[in-house]
Amino acid sequence: MFQLYHQSVARLYLVDGLPLLLLRLYLAPVMIQAGWNKASSFENIVDWFGNEDYGLGLPAPLVLAFLATAAELVGGIFLLFGALTRLVSIPLLITMLVAMFSVHAKNGWLAIADASSWLADGTIFYNQSVMEAPQKLNAAKSLLQEYGHYDWLTSSGNLVILNNGVEFAATYFVMLLVLLVYGGGRFVSVDYFISRWRFSQKS
């Protein structure tokens, strides 16, 4: 039984590029969309990056906004094809870190406000607005049921309150870290075929 198990595990190397491909295919559209959104409203992004009253209050907002936009838009396209995977993962990792600490950290862990989650009521991730979310959601539902088209509004899914915590950015960070360490994946990335071509040229 153990021998069969070890033989099966040993054969997994034949598909070791598949998880990396799936990570790239998951991350690429997320990054491309985020970069496209920034590029489409670039002046507003620069203002948000630099403004201390209602924004992030970051230094050199024009430069940082450009770098974040380029990292996500161009980096996402490169990830899609597995080209320069390790290299483009670095600015994307930095972008995720900046987002986690400058935008999301103050909101705790959860991306969606869920007061029943153990991640909302702990010492580390406690967020008062998350704990108040059920009351606000019930009030919104009550108003919509009385004055709006509630059935139509909820036909695509339940109403939720966005908390904008670090959850998504941290998840993307971990996925990008895997790509930084392991690359784009064997047999499924441009990087792999370039490395094979370079090896054949040296032979």
C-alpha positions as a Python dict, from the first residue, in 0.01 Angstrom:
ca = {
    (1, 'M'): (0, 0, 0),
    (2, 'F'): (275, 247, 97),
    (3, 'Q'): (478, 148, -208),
    (4, 'L'): (179, 215, -434),
    (5, 'Y'): (127, 551, -264),
    (6, 'H'): (491, 654, -311),
    (7, 'Q'): (488, 541, -673),
    (8, 'S'): (174, 746, -738),
    (9, 'V'): (324, 1053, -570),
    (10, 'A'): (645, 1009, -769),
    (11, 'R'): (445, 1023, -1092),
    (12, 'L'): (294, 1360, -1001),
    (13, 'Y'): (604, 1526, -1148),
    (14, 'L'): (447, 1460, -1489),
    (15, 'V'): (179, 1721, -1413),
    (16, 'D'): (373, 1951, -1180),
    (17, 'G'): (320, 2243, -1417),
    (18, 'L'): (-60, 2220, -1398),
    (19, 'P'): (-107, 2383, -1054),
    (20, 'L'): (120, 2668, -1161),
    (21, 'L'): (-80, 2711, -1481),
    (22, 'L'): (-402, 2727, -1280),
    (23, 'L'): (-252, 2987, -1045),
    (24, 'R'): (-153, 3199, -1343),
    (25, 'L'): (-491, 3164, -1513),
    (26, 'Y'): (-662, 3264, -1189),
    (27, 'L'): (-437, 3561, -1115),
    (28, 'A'): (-396, 3701, -1467),
    (29, 'P'): (-752, 3829, -1522),
    (30, 'V'): (-765, 3967, -1166),
    (31, 'M'): (-446, 4166, -1219),
    (32, 'I'): (-533, 4276, -1573),
    (33, 'Q'): (-875, 4400, -1460),
    (34, 'A'): (-724, 4588, -1163),
    (35, 'G'): (-463, 4747, -1389),
    (36, 'W'): (-721, 4837, -1652),
    (37, 'N'): (-943, 5000, -1390),
    (38, 'K'): (-650, 5210, -1271),
    (39, 'A'): (-551, 5306, -1625),
    (40, 'S'): (-910, 5403, -1710),
    (41, 'S'): (-931, 5646, -1418),
    (42, 'F'): (-563, 5727, -1378),
    (43, 'E'): (-606, 6088, -1261),
    (44, 'N'): (-842, 5977, -986),
    (45, 'I'): (-599, 5703, -881),
    (46, 'V'): (-313, 5954, -859),
    (47, 'D'): (-531, 6183, -648),
    (48, 'W'): (-636, 5895, -421),
    (49, 'F'): (-276, 5778, -379),
    (50, 'G'): (-157, 6124, -277),
    (51, 'N'): (-446, 6278, -86),
    (52, 'E'): (-402, 6265, 292),
    (53, 'D'): (-763, 6356, 377),
    (54, 'Y'): (-958, 6086, 190),
    (55, 'G'): (-682, 5884, 21),
    (56, 'L'): (-366, 5696, 108),
    (57, 'G'): (-135, 5994, 154),
    (58, 'L'): (152, 5821, -25),
    (59, 'P'): (461, 6012, -144),
    (60, 'A'): (521, 6059, -519),
    (61, 'P'): (164, 5952, -605),
    (62, 'L'): (209, 5991, -981),
    (63, 'V'): (508, 5757, -985),
    (64, 'L'): (349, 5502, -752),
    (65, 'A'): (18, 5506, -940),
    (66, 'F'): (202, 5449, -1268),
    (67, 'L'): (407, 5163, -1121),
    (68, 'A'): (102, 4995, -967),
    (69, 'T'): (-94, 5028, -1291),
    (70, 'A'): (191, 4893, -1503),
    (71, 'A'): (264, 4610, -1260),
    (72, 'E'): (-96, 4489, -1267),
    (73, 'L'): (-179, 4548, -1633),
    (74, 'V'): (149, 4441, -1796),
    (75, 'G'): (232, 4188, -1525),
    (76, 'G'): (-109, 4027, -1560),
    (77, 'I'): (-61, 3982, -1935),
    (78, 'F'): (283, 3827, -1880),
    (79, 'L'): (140, 3593, -1615),
    (80, 'L'): (-126, 3478, -1859),
    (81, 'F'): (139, 3342, -2094),
    (82, 'G'): (389, 3245, -1826),
    (83, 'A'): (649, 3487, -1963),
    (84, 'L'): (911, 3626, -1720),
    (85, 'T'): (690, 3481, -1448),
    (86, 'R'): (936, 3517, -1161),
    (87, 'L'): (1037, 3866, -1265),
    (88, 'V'): (683, 4009, -1298),
    (89, 'S'): (582, 3841, -971),
    (90, 'I'): (815, 4073, -777),
    (91, 'P'): (643, 4409, -849),
    (92, 'L'): (305, 4239, -809),
    (93, 'L'): (409, 4107, -468),
    (94, 'I'): (517, 4457, -369),
    (95, 'T'): (186, 4598, -495),
    (96, 'M'): (-5, 4345, -285),
    (97, 'L'): (200, 4431, 24),
    (98, 'V'): (135, 4802, -21),
    (99, 'A'): (-236, 4733, -71),
    (100, 'M'): (-251, 4510, 237),
    (101, 'F'): (-90, 4759, 473),
    (102, 'S'): (-203, 5094, 331),
    (103, 'V'): (-559, 5008, 223),
    (104, 'H'): (-692, 4687, 377),
    (105, 'A'): (-520, 4630, 714),
    (106, 'K'): (-740, 4875, 904),
    (107, 'N'): (-1044, 4668, 804),
    (108, 'G'): (-919, 4340, 948),
    (109, 'W'): (-909, 4012, 758),
    (110, 'L'): (-1250, 3963, 598),
    (111, 'A'): (-1325, 4089, 249),
    (112, 'I'): (-1700, 4049, 306),
    (113, 'A'): (-1846, 4158, 641),
    (114, 'D'): (-1952, 3840, 823),
    (115, 'A'): (-2005, 3893, 1195),
    (116, 'S'): (-2052, 3518, 1250),
    (117, 'S'): (-1697, 3441, 1135),
    (118, 'W'): (-1435, 3367, 1401),
    (119, 'L'): (-1206, 3593, 1198),
    (120, 'A'): (-1429, 3891, 1277),
    (121, 'D'): (-1449, 3855, 1654),
    (122, 'G'): (-1087, 3780, 1740),
    (123, 'T'): (-838, 4008, 1909),
    (124, 'I'): (-621, 4042, 1599),
    (125, 'F'): (-889, 4084, 1334),
    (126, 'Y'): (-1164, 4253, 1537),
    (127, 'N'): (-1354, 4513, 1340),
    (128, 'Q'): (-1647, 4700, 1491),
    (129, 'S'): (-1805, 4775, 1152),
    (130, 'V'): (-1810, 4402, 1071),
    (131, 'M'): (-1987, 4327, 1399),
    (132, 'E'): (-2246, 4594, 1316),
    (133, 'A'): (-2296, 4463, 961),
    (134, 'P'): (-2595, 4232, 1037),
    (135, 'Q'): (-2793, 4522, 1183),
    (136, 'K'): (-2717, 4742, 882),
    (137, 'L'): (-2794, 4461, 640),
    (138, 'N'): (-3128, 4388, 806),
    (139, 'A'): (-3217, 4757, 789),
    (140, 'A'): (-3127, 4769, 418),
    (141, 'K'): (-3333, 4457, 347),
    (142, 'S'): (-3629, 4598, 536),
    (143, 'L'): (-3618, 4924, 339),
    (144, 'L'): (-3585, 4743, 8),
    (145, 'Q'): (-3866, 4503, 88),
    (146, 'E'): (-4093, 4795, 168),
    (147, 'Y'): (-3994, 5044, -101),
    (148, 'G'): (-3789, 4860, -363),
    (149, 'H'): (-3803, 4558, -589),
    (150, 'Y'): (-3640, 4325, -337),
    (151, 'D'): (-3696, 4000, -528),
    (152, 'W'): (-3542, 4148, -843),
    (153, 'L'): (-3251, 4303, -654),
    (154, 'T'): (-3164, 3973, -487),
    (155, 'S'): (-3232, 3748, -787),
    (156, 'S'): (-2857, 3732, -864),
    (157, 'G'): (-2757, 3661, -504),
    (158, 'N'): (-2793, 3777, -146),
    (159, 'L'): (-2706, 4130, -44),
    (160, 'V'): (-2374, 4160, 139),
    (161, 'I'): (-2168, 4437, 293),
    (162, 'L'): (-1817, 4481, 161),
    (163, 'N'): (-1558, 4502, 437),
    (164, 'N'): (-1249, 4537, 214),
    (165, 'G'): (-1016, 4353, 451),
    (166, 'V'): (-680, 4198, 366),
    (167, 'E'): (-826, 3859, 269),
    (168, 'F'): (-806, 3886, -111),
    (169, 'A'): (-477, 4078, -124),
    (170, 'A'): (-314, 3828, 114),
    (171, 'T'): (-441, 3537, -95),
    (172, 'Y'): (-301, 3691, -412),
    (173, 'F'): (28, 3753, -230),
    (174, 'V'): (62, 3385, -137),
    (175, 'M'): (-24, 3276, -493),
    (176, 'L'): (233, 3516, -639),
    (177, 'L'): (494, 3396, -391),
    (178, 'V'): (444, 3041, -520),
    (179, 'L'): (498, 3164, -876),
    (180, 'L'): (809, 3354, -770),
    (181, 'V'): (960, 3039, -619),
    (182, 'Y'): (848, 2781, -877),
    (183, 'G'): (809, 2984, -1197),
    (184, 'G'): (546, 2956, -1467),
    (185, 'G'): (533, 2579, -1482),
    (186, 'R'): (684, 2301, -1687),
    (187, 'F'): (529, 2241, -2032),
    (188, 'V'): (270, 2519, -1978),
    (189, 'S'): (464, 2846, -1990),
    (190, 'V'): (665, 3055, -2233),
    (191, 'D'): (944, 3055, -1973),
    (192, 'Y'): (976, 2678, -1995),
    (193, 'F'): (1014, 2670, -2373),
    (194, 'I'): (1259, 2961, -2369),
    (195, 'S'): (1471, 2781, -2111),
    (196, 'R'): (1466, 2465, -2322),
    (197, 'W'): (1565, 2661, -2632),
    (198, 'R'): (1852, 2829, -2445),
    (199, 'F'): (1969, 2491, -2313),
    (200, 'S'): (1964, 2345, -2666),
    (201, 'Q'): (2170, 2641, -2792),
    (202, 'K'): (2437, 2571, -2532),
    (203, 'S'): (2452, 2200, -2615),
}
